[in-house]
Amino acid sequence: MNRSSAFPDATALGRLLLDRGWMVACAESCTGGLLSAALTDIPGSSQWFERGFVTYSNAAKIEQLQVGVDTLERFGAVSEETAMEMASGVLAVTEEANFAISTTGIAGPDGGTPGKPVGMVCFGFAHRVGDGLTTRAITRIFEGDRQEVRAAAVAFALRMSVELIEPN
């Protein structure tokens, strides 16, 4: 992992995963595969990157990641509840991954509401612990145009993943 990435935390995350013998998987909505691309841009990522899902529609979230219809109806696709179910859903459909990252948000330029503005991204993180899972969700609002919001979301997801794994 000597090559530098456009996202330095991708390299750091890869090292942490490799050191622990873990595999990561991603479930992306608003980032549309950019998170998976940032991770697989690192040479040797096949040793620690398991798979990525781009589940842009609610139907895809339900079918591929087991997100509950009730969750989507009650909280919406852009919610911490959905982000956590996306992350835990990734681990439910693969036995190989130990850690999962999800992104769901409003990259813009349209689609925002007073309660969910353009730039709002919800992140989900799930980690296998014994026979169970720990999950966590975080919401951030990023400034900028569509590309800037998506890039900031990827950078944040990577940085947060490093912070969550490092102390373990």
C-alpha positions, 0 to 999 in steps of 0.5 A, spaced: 500 500 500 505 505 497 501 508 492 497 514 495 490 515 494 486 521 493 483 519 500 489 518 504 484 515 510 483 509 505 490 507 505 490 508 513 483 504 513 486 498 509 492 498 513 488 497 519 483 492 516 489 488 514 493 488 520 486 485 524 485 480 518 478 484 517 474 485 510 470 491 509 464 491 505 460 498 503 453 500 502 452 506 498 446 510 496 448 518 495 456 516 494 454 512 488 460 507 488 465 513 490 467 510 497 468 503 494 472 506 488 476 510 493 478 503 497 479 499 491 484 504 488 489 502 493 493 496 490 492 490 494 485 492 496 483 485 495 486 483 501 481 487 505 475 489 501 470 484 500 464 487 496 460 494 495 453 495 493 450 501 490 443 501 492 440 508 490 433 506 490 428 504 496 427 497 492 434 496 492 435 497 499 430 493 501 431 487 496 439 487 497 440 490 504 434 487 508 432 495 510 425 494 512 419 497 509 417 500 515 424 504 516 423 507 510 416 509 511 417 512 518 424 515 517 425 516 510 431 513 505 436 519 508 436 517 516 440 514 521 435 508 522 436 507 514 443 508 514 444 503 520 440 498 517 444 498 510 450 497 514 447 491 518 444 488 512 451 488 508 453 484 514 447 479 514 448 478 506 455 476 506 459 472 511 466 474 509 466 482 511 467 484 518 466 491 518 461 495 514 460 502 512 453 505 509 452 512 506 445 515 504 444 522 503 442 528 499 447 530 494 443 536 491 443 540 487 435 539 488 431 534 493 432 538 500 427 539 505 427 544 511 428 538 515 433 534 510 437 539 507 442 538 501 448 536 503 445 532 509 448 525 509 447 519 514 452 514 515 452 507 518 457 503 521 457 496 523 462 491 526 461 483 527 462 482 535 462 475 536 455 472 534 452 479 534 453 486 531 455 493 533 452 499 529 453 506 529 450 512 525 452 519 524 449 525 520 453 530 517 451 536 513 456 538 507 457 544 503 458 545 496 456 542 489 454 535 488 461 533 487 463 536 493 458 533 497 459 526 495 467 527 496 466 530 503 462 524 504 467 519 502 472 522 506 468 523 512 466 515 512 473 513 511 476 518 517 470 515 521 472 508 519 479 509 521 477 512 528 472 507 530 477 501 528 483 504 531 482 503 538 479 496 538 
